[in-house]
Structure formats: structure tokens, C-alpha cells
């Protein structure tokens, strides 16, 4: 692949230090290494004394953990430790942070549902992490996970957006539920509602459309993988992980989860194999691996399998939009009204509440001359995997609508 840059006109001048590259092909440097098998991914890392972790995940979309018995797993061959939600609570680990960028319909701050490293009470989507086994080998950890016994109390669940917005919906988070708005996470409005209403009153034609943007999943070459170490003498963590933003992961783990200075965390990123927006922030597994490394005094490594990655990594999109376009007698656009129900999933992931709102609202008119916009986005909780940035983050949905 070659990329050439050309100045738009002879009168333009390039910045100092840039002119040497104008008009020259920029050849990619990494292809030969990656295509000949010399890439270095997280799973290629083997640390001294390394143990292996496997997670037990919820098979239910919504259920209460009445009891959990890990006694058999703790004495299984090769097992070093079994951690549960009770351990996370006892350690005082905080929830995974997110960007709280929007408010509720009444102007109050968003409801902040805690997303912990391991769940101790109620699971809210299929794939919610409940327990983690650390063993000498990955196979031993897999075998031991199957020995953990859980007594479940299944609860009503909702996955459909329009159902989640209804007064009779199953409740995801009691503090967030409102009879008028359903499982309400946040509301975002842009444009001029009164001006749009006036434009529609003058319209000769009105075109109406309902668009569904289905849920999608990122699928990098390497499933999510982590390797963590803890230096007891210096109280420092090192986490190897595929990420688009080492600084965000470090800040969220340090300040948000462990309540420590950022310099106590070192994040190392090797080859990614793609990220697509899904790997720019911390996940519960990041915190769980760091905790396991400290509790066991061992390096701990985890590699998701492909099915686990589909369950536990964030999904993208998942919205239902109804739109109306007001047109005058000369077939010119007068106004565009957009109403979107956007799924944030069971928890608000890092950009989960900003992608359908702020990002999508930046691009509703495209290249068209549409003088007035009335744009409302209602973000809703459901018993599904959290939704976050993916491949354009809100803009593709608007492009599809137009």
C-alpha cells in the first residue's frame, strides 16, 4: 500500500521538515515482519514463574448469585488461587471508570452503575465475570473453573431497545429506571426543536424512515490477552495488554480502581492485530489480573478464546432511529428530525454514552444543506454486553441514515 500526498495549489508551501515527504510514496515498514510470522503479540510473552488465569462467566443475562462454592476448585491440581467478587470487595477495588459526559432527561447526573473486576451479587449480561482461577497451566485452570458451583436465582431480562424504553420493561438498574423513560442511562439533545417544528408545519412533503443499526463485535487477530506482574518491594504493577491508549488504561487502573498514583502502573503494548475502538480503555479483566499478580506473588497471564472474546469484549452500535425530513414545494430540505434509542448495554463502558450522542450528532447532515436539526438520543441500559466505540463511533450510523 502506498500513500501519496500532493499540495492543492502551487501557491501552498509545506511546513519546515515536511516538504521532503510531499508527493513521495510512504511505504509501510511493518508488513514484512508481520507477514513472515515475526510479530510479537501479548500471548507471545512468557514471564518468569508465569501462572495462567481462566475466568468463570455468567451463563445468565440477569441473575442473582445466591451462593458460590469454590472449595473443590481451590484444591484441584495445579491451582494457586481462586478469586471471586468477595475478594474484590474485600480489597476495596473501585469500579472501572468511564467518561460521564451526559446527563439524564431531568438534568441530573448520569446513573453510575458500578462495573467491578468480578461480580459478587447480580450478573447483568451473559459473559459477566464471576470468578477467576489461577493455576500452573491454562488447562488446569480450565478444569478447575468447571468445579466452581453457583446457586442461581434467575431474574427477568431485557435485550430489546424498544422494550427497554417501556414502562413495563424488566429493570436493569433500579436507580436508573423511570416509568416514563424505562431503563434510562442518559439523554442528549441537539439542534432547535421549536424551529424544526415550525419547518415541519410549513413542509409540503415529509419523508419518514426507521433504521436499525445492528449490534456488531470487534474481532482483532489476537483475542484479548493480558499478562500482569507485581513488584512487592516497590508496590508497582506491570501489565502487558493490547491497547490503543496505554495512558488511559494506566490512569483508569491507578486512580479509578486501585486508588494509587499513576507511576505505580506500567502498561506495555506489543502488536495489536487490530483494535477498532474496542481496546482503548480498561476492562474488568485488567483489574482482576493485577489483583491476582499481587495476591499470588506470581506473574499471571490470560488469553481469551474467540468465543469468550465475542462475549466479553465491548460490542458496537446497536441503535434504532426514526427520522423525518421536511421538504418544501421546490424539494429543498427544510429540517431533519432524528430520534434514536441507543443501547449502552448492562454497564456504561468508556465512551459508551458519548458515541451515539456526541459523536453521532456531529454528522447528521453530511454534505447536505439542511438548515434546522432536531436531534434526540435516548441511551438505555439492557441485559447485554456493554457497547462502546467501534469503527467510526457514531458516524457510520448517521451516514447510513442519510
C-alpha distance (Angstrom), angle and dihedral (degrees) to the residues before:
residue distance angle dihedral
X1 . . .
X2 3.80 . .
X3 3.79 126.6 .
X4 3.81 119.8 -162.0
X5 3.80 125.5 -168.3
X6 3.80 121.7 -156.4
X7 3.79 129.9 -176.1
X8 3.80 113.5 -115.2
X9 3.81 96.0 -131.3
X10 3.83 138.9 7.9
X11 3.80 89.7 -112.0
X12 3.80 93.7 63.6
X13 3.77 118.8 93.0
X14 3.78 127.2 -158.2
X15 3.76 123.1 -123.0
X16 3.82 117.4 -97.8
X17 3.78 110.3 -81.8
X18 3.81 92.6 19.3
X19 3.79 101.5 73.4
X20 3.79 93.6 79.1
X21 3.84 89.5 65.6
X22 3.80 99.4 46.0
X23 3.79 111.1 113.5
X24 3.79 94.1 3.9
X25 3.82 123.1 116.5
X26 3.79 112.9 -109.1
X27 3.78 106.6 -143.2
X28 3.79 119.8 -154.8
X29 3.79 112.6 -113.4
X30 3.79 103.0 -163.3
X31 3.80 102.4 56.4
X32 3.80 99.3 88.9
X33 3.80 92.0 51.9
X34 3.79 94.3 47.7
X35 3.80 97.4 41.5
X36 3.80 93.1 50.4
X37 3.78 94.5 52.7
X38 3.80 97.7 -101.9
X39 3.79 96.0 119.4
X40 3.80 117.7 123.2
X41 3.78 113.1 -140.3
X42 3.79 128.9 175.7
X43 3.80 93.1 -96.4
X44 3.80 88.9 56.2
X45 3.80 89.2 66.1
X46 3.80 115.8 97.5
X47 3.79 116.1 -177.9
X48 3.81 127.9 -161.7
X49 3.81 111.4 -87.7
X50 3.78 91.1 6.2
X51 3.81 119.5 -178.2
X52 3.80 126.0 -170.1
X53 3.79 131.9 -122.6
X54 3.80 131.6 -152.7
X55 3.80 124.9 -175.5
X56 3.77 128.4 -137.1
X57 3.80 108.4 -142.0
X58 3.76 134.4 -165.0
X59 3.80 117.2 -93.6
X60 3.81 88.2 -165.2
X61 3.80 129.0 78.2
X62 3.81 89.3 -146.9
X63 3.79 127.1 6.5
X64 3.76 142.8 133.3
X65 3.80 119.7 -118.2
X66 3.79 101.1 -129.7
X67 3.81 94.1 176.5
X68 3.78 138.6 -10.7
X69 3.81 124.4 -157.8
X70 3.81 116.4 -167.8
X71 3.82 97.6 160.5
X72 3.81 95.2 110.3
X73 3.81 91.7 46.9
X74 3.80 92.6 52.0
X75 3.83 92.7 58.9
X76 3.81 96.0 40.1
X77 3.82 117.5 120.2
X78 3.78 113.9 -75.4
X79 3.80 95.9 3.1
X80 3.80 114.7 145.2
X81 3.81 100.3 174.9
X82 3.79 143.8 -11.1
X83 3.79 116.5 -150.5
X84 3.81 124.8 -166.6
X85 3.76 137.5 176.4
X86 3.79 88.9 -86.1
X87 3.81 89.3 63.4
X88 3.80 91.2 51.1
X89 3.80 90.8 51.7
X90 3.81 92.5 45.6
X91 3.81 90.6 52.3
X92 3.79 90.7 51.2
X93 3.81 94.6 -126.7
X94 3.77 113.4 173.2
X95 3.82 126.0 -131.3
X96 3.80 122.6 -88.4
X97 3.83 106.3 -87.3
X98 3.79 124.9 -124.9
X99 3.80 136.9 -175.5
X100 3.78 106.0 -88.1
X101 3.79 95.4 -158.8
X102 3.80 103.8 147.9
X103 3.78 141.4 47.0
X104 3.77 138.1 -135.0
X105 3.81 123.4 -94.0
X106 3.83 90.8 -92.9
X107 3.81 93.7 52.3
X108 3.79 94.3 -103.7
X109 3.78 120.8 133.0
X110 3.78 118.0 -86.5
X111 3.76 117.7 -87.1
X112 3.80 106.4 -102.8
X113 3.82 109.1 -146.5
X114 3.82 109.4 -165.5
X115 3.79 115.5 -118.3
X116 3.79 106.6 -163.7
X117 3.78 130.5 -170.0
X118 3.83 90.7 -108.7
X119 3.82 127.0 12.7
X120 3.79 118.1 -119.7
X121 3.80 104.1 176.5
X122 3.83 121.7 12.8
X123 3.81 127.3 15.9
X124 3.78 116.9 -150.2
X125 3.80 107.4 -171.2
X126 3.78 139.2 24.1
X127 3.80 102.5 -90.5
X128 3.81 99.0 33.3
X129 3.85 105.0 148.2
X130 3.80 113.9 -114.5
X131 3.79 106.4 166.2
X132 3.79 141.0 0.5
X133 3.79 127.9 -146.8
X134 3.81 119.8 -155.7
X135 3.79 115.1 -161.4
X136 3.78 141.0 158.2
X137 3.81 91.8 -99.2
X138 3.78 134.8 23.7
X139 3.79 90.6 -120.6
X140 3.81 92.0 54.3
X141 3.79 90.5 49.1
X142 3.83 90.2 50.5
X143 3.79 91.7 50.8
X144 3.80 92.6 48.1
X145 3.81 93.9 49.6
X146 3.80 88.5 61.3
X147 3.82 89.6 58.3
X148 3.80 93.7 62.0
X149 3.79 110.0 104.4
X150 3.80 122.0 -153.9
X151 3.78 129.1 -172.2
X152 3.79 106.6 -145.7
X153 3.79 132.6 -159.6
X154 3.84 103.6 -163.0
X155 3.81 115.1 -143.1
X156 3.83 131.9 -163.6
X157 3.79 113.5 -82.3
X158 3.79 136.7 -160.4
X159 3.80 126.6 -157.9
X160 3.81 101.9 158.4
X161 3.81 116.4 92.3
X162 3.78 98.3 -144.5
X163 3.80 90.1 47.7
X164 3.81 90.0 49.0
X165 3.81 89.9 55.0
X166 3.82 92.8 55.0
X167 3.79 128.0 96.1
X168 3.83 91.4 -123.7
X169 3.81 93.9 53.0
X170 3.78 124.4 127.1
X171 3.79 108.2 -98.8
X172 3.80 119.6 -112.6
X173 3.83 99.4 179.6
X174 3.82 116.7 9.1
X175 3.82 92.5 -150.8
X176 3.79 90.6 55.7
X177 3.79 99.9 44.7
X178 3.80 120.1 105.9
X179 3.83 124.3 175.1
X180 3.80 91.7 -135.4
X181 3.81 95.9 46.5
X182 3.81 105.2 23.6
X183 3.80 118.6 -147.7
X184 3.77 91.7 2.9
X185 3.81 120.1 -173.0
X186 3.80 101.5 163.5
X187 3.79 144.6 -30.6
X188 3.80 127.3 -136.6
X189 3.78 126.4 -170.4
X190 3.79 129.6 -176.2
X191 3.79 134.8 173.2
X192 3.79 130.3 25.5
X193 3.79 115.6 -53.3
X194 3.80 96.8 -172.7
X195 3.80 94.1 47.7
X196 3.79 90.5 48.4
X197 3.80 91.3 50.9
X198 3.81 89.5 52.6
X199 3.80 91.2 49.6
X200 3.79 91.7 51.5
X201 3.81 90.2 49.3
X202 3.83 88.7 57.4
X203 3.80 95.3 43.2
X204 3.79 121.9 117.7
X205 3.79 92.9 -164.1
X206 3.79 131.8 26.9
X207 3.78 121.2 -167.6
X208 3.80 117.4 -159.5
X209 3.79 128.1 -163.5
X210 3.81 138.2 174.3
X211 3.79 115.9 -155.8
X212 3.81 128.9 -172.8
X213 3.80 118.9 -158.9
X214 3.78 104.4 -163.7
X215 3.78 124.8 -139.1
X216 3.80 114.0 -92.4
X217 3.79 134.4 -173.9
X218 3.79 131.5 -140.0
X219 3.79 112.4 -121.4
X220 3.83 112.9 -167.9
X221 3.80 120.9 -175.5
X222 3.81 91.3 -105.2
X223 3.81 118.8 43.8
X224 3.78 113.5 -125.9
X225 3.79 111.6 -66.2
X226 3.80 134.6 177.6
X227 3.79 138.7 -174.9
X228 3.80 120.8 -171.5
X229 3.79 135.7 -172.9
X230 3.79 132.4 -178.5
X231 3.79 126.3 -151.5
X232 3.79 104.8 -152.3
X233 3.80 93.9 -170.0
X234 3.79 93.7 57.7
X235 3.79 97.7 24.7
X236 3.79 90.1 -125.9
X237 3.79 131.6 145.7
X238 3.80 126.7 -151.5
X239 3.79 117.6 -164.0
X240 3.78 123.9 -173.1
X241 3.79 108.6 -157.9
X242 3.80 141.7 147.3
X243 3.79 104.9 -109.0
X244 3.78 141.6 151.2
X245 3.78 91.9 -144.6
X246 3.79 121.2 33.8
X247 3.80 91.3 178.9
X248 3.80 94.6 57.0
X249 3.80 92.6 47.5
X250 3.80 91.3 48.7
X251 3.80 93.5 47.7
X252 3.80 94.1 47.0
X253 3.81 93.9 48.5
X254 3.79 95.6 42.5
X255 3.79 103.7 41.3
X256 3.78 100.2 20.7
X257 3.80 105.9 39.9
X258 3.82 109.4 17.9
X259 3.82 99.2 25.7
X260 3.80 91.9 -132.8
X261 3.82 134.8 129.8
X262 3.79 113.6 -85.8
X263 3.81 92.1 -118.6
X264 3.81 88.2 69.3
X265 3.82 89.3 69.2
X266 3.79 127.9 66.3
X267 3.82 117.9 -171.0
X268 3.81 118.3 -162.0
X269 3.81 121.1 -167.0
X270 3.79 123.1 -170.1
X271 3.82 125.4 174.2
X272 3.80 113.4 -25.0
X273 3.76 107.8 -162.4
X274 3.79 87.2 -145.2
X275 3.79 132.6 -35.7
X276 3.82 106.4 -166.5
X277 3.82 94.3 -170.7
X278 3.80 94.3 -58.6
X279 3.81 95.8 96.9
X280 3.75 105.2 50.4
X281 3.81 99.9 100.4
X282 3.80 146.0 30.2
X283 3.81 124.4 -69.4
X284 3.82 130.2 -163.0
X285 3.81 89.2 -100.9
X286 3.81 90.8 60.6
X287 3.79 90.5 59.5
X288 3.81 93.5 41.6
X289 3.82 92.8 53.3
X290 3.80 92.2 49.4
X291 3.80 90.5 49.4
X292 3.81 91.3 48.4
X293 3.80 92.2 50.7
X294 3.80 90.2 53.4
X295 3.80 95.9 43.7
X296 3.81 94.8 47.6
X297 3.82 98.9 34.5
X298 3.80 86.1 -133.9
X299 3.78 136.1 109.9
X300 3.82 105.5 -102.3
X301 3.79 125.2 -157.9
X302 3.81 131.1 -168.8
X303 3.78 131.1 -173.8
X304 3.79 120.3 -176.2
X305 3.77 118.0 -141.3
X306 3.79 117.1 -128.9
X307 3.81 95.8 -98.1
X308 3.80 91.2 48.6
X309 3.78 89.4 50.5
X310 3.81 90.4 54.7
X311 3.81 90.0 51.7
X312 3.79 102.3 40.8
X313 3.80 107.5 31.3
X314 3.80 115.9 82.3
X315 3.78 119.8 -87.6
X316 3.78 126.8 -141.2
X317 3.81 139.5 -126.8
X318 3.84 114.7 -10.3
X319 3.79 104.2 162.1
X320 3.80 140.4 140.0
X321 3.80 117.0 -145.9
X322 3.77 131.5 -173.4
X323 3.80 115.5 -167.6
X324 3.79 137.4 -177.9
X325 3.80 126.8 -162.7
X326 3.82 119.5 -159.4
X327 3.84 114.9 -147.7
X328 3.81 130.1 -173.6
X329 3.82 129.3 -140.4
X330 3.82 91.1 -84.7
X331 3.79 90.5 52.7
X332 3.79 93.4 -109.6
X333 3.79 119.3 145.6
X334 3.80 114.3 -106.2
X335 3.79 103.6 174.3
X336 3.79 143.6 -15.4
X337 3.80 122.8 -142.3
X338 3.80 117.9 -166.0
X339 3.80 127.5 -176.3
X340 3.80 116.9 -177.4
X341 3.78 133.8 -175.8
X342 3.80 106.7 -157.8
X343 3.80 125.3 -167.5
X344 3.82 115.6 -136.8
X345 3.81 92.4 174.9
X346 3.79 126.3 -135.2
X347 3.81 94.4 -39.7
X348 3.78 134.1 22.7
X349 3.79 106.3 -105.3
X350 3.79 121.5 -156.5
X351 3.83 100.3 -73.9
X352 3.78 94.5 7.8
X353 3.80 95.4 120.7
X354 3.79 97.4 38.3
X355 3.81 100.7 50.4
X356 3.83 98.5 68.5
X357 3.78 92.1 36.5
X358 3.78 117.5 33.4
X359 3.81 97.3 20.7
X360 3.79 96.7 42.8
X361 3.79 94.5 41.9
X362 3.81 89.6 58.4
X363 3.79 91.0 67.9
X364 3.83 112.3 36.0
X365 3.82 97.8 117.2
X366 3.79 100.6 42.7
X367 3.82 109.4 -173.2
X368 3.81 94.4 -27.3
X369 3.80 126.5 111.7
X370 3.80 100.3 -120.0
X371 3.82 107.7 158.6
X372 3.82 99.9 -165.5
X373 3.79 132.4 37.7
X374 3.80 131.1 -172.6
X375 3.80 106.5 -173.5
X376 3.80 125.8 173.2
X377 3.80 127.1 175.4
X378 3.80 121.8 -171.5
X379 3.79 112.6 -164.8
X380 3.79 114.5 -153.6
X381 3.78 137.7 -168.7
X382 3.80 119.0 -128.1
X383 3.80 135.1 170.7
X384 3.79 92.2 -98.0
X385 3.80 137.3 101.3
X386 3.82 113.1 -70.5
X387 3.80 117.6 -90.7
X388 3.79 123.5 -136.5
X389 3.79 144.0 151.6
X390 3.79 116.3 -30.6
X391 3.80 130.3 167.4
X392 3.79 103.2 -32.7
X393 3.78 96.5 -5.3
X394 3.79 105.8 -129.7
X395 3.80 99.0 -17.0
X396 3.84 96.8 87.9
X397 3.80 90.1 55.7
X398 3.80 90.7 54.9
X399 3.79 91.6 45.4
X400 3.80 89.8 53.1
X401 3.78 91.1 48.9
X402 3.80 93.1 52.2
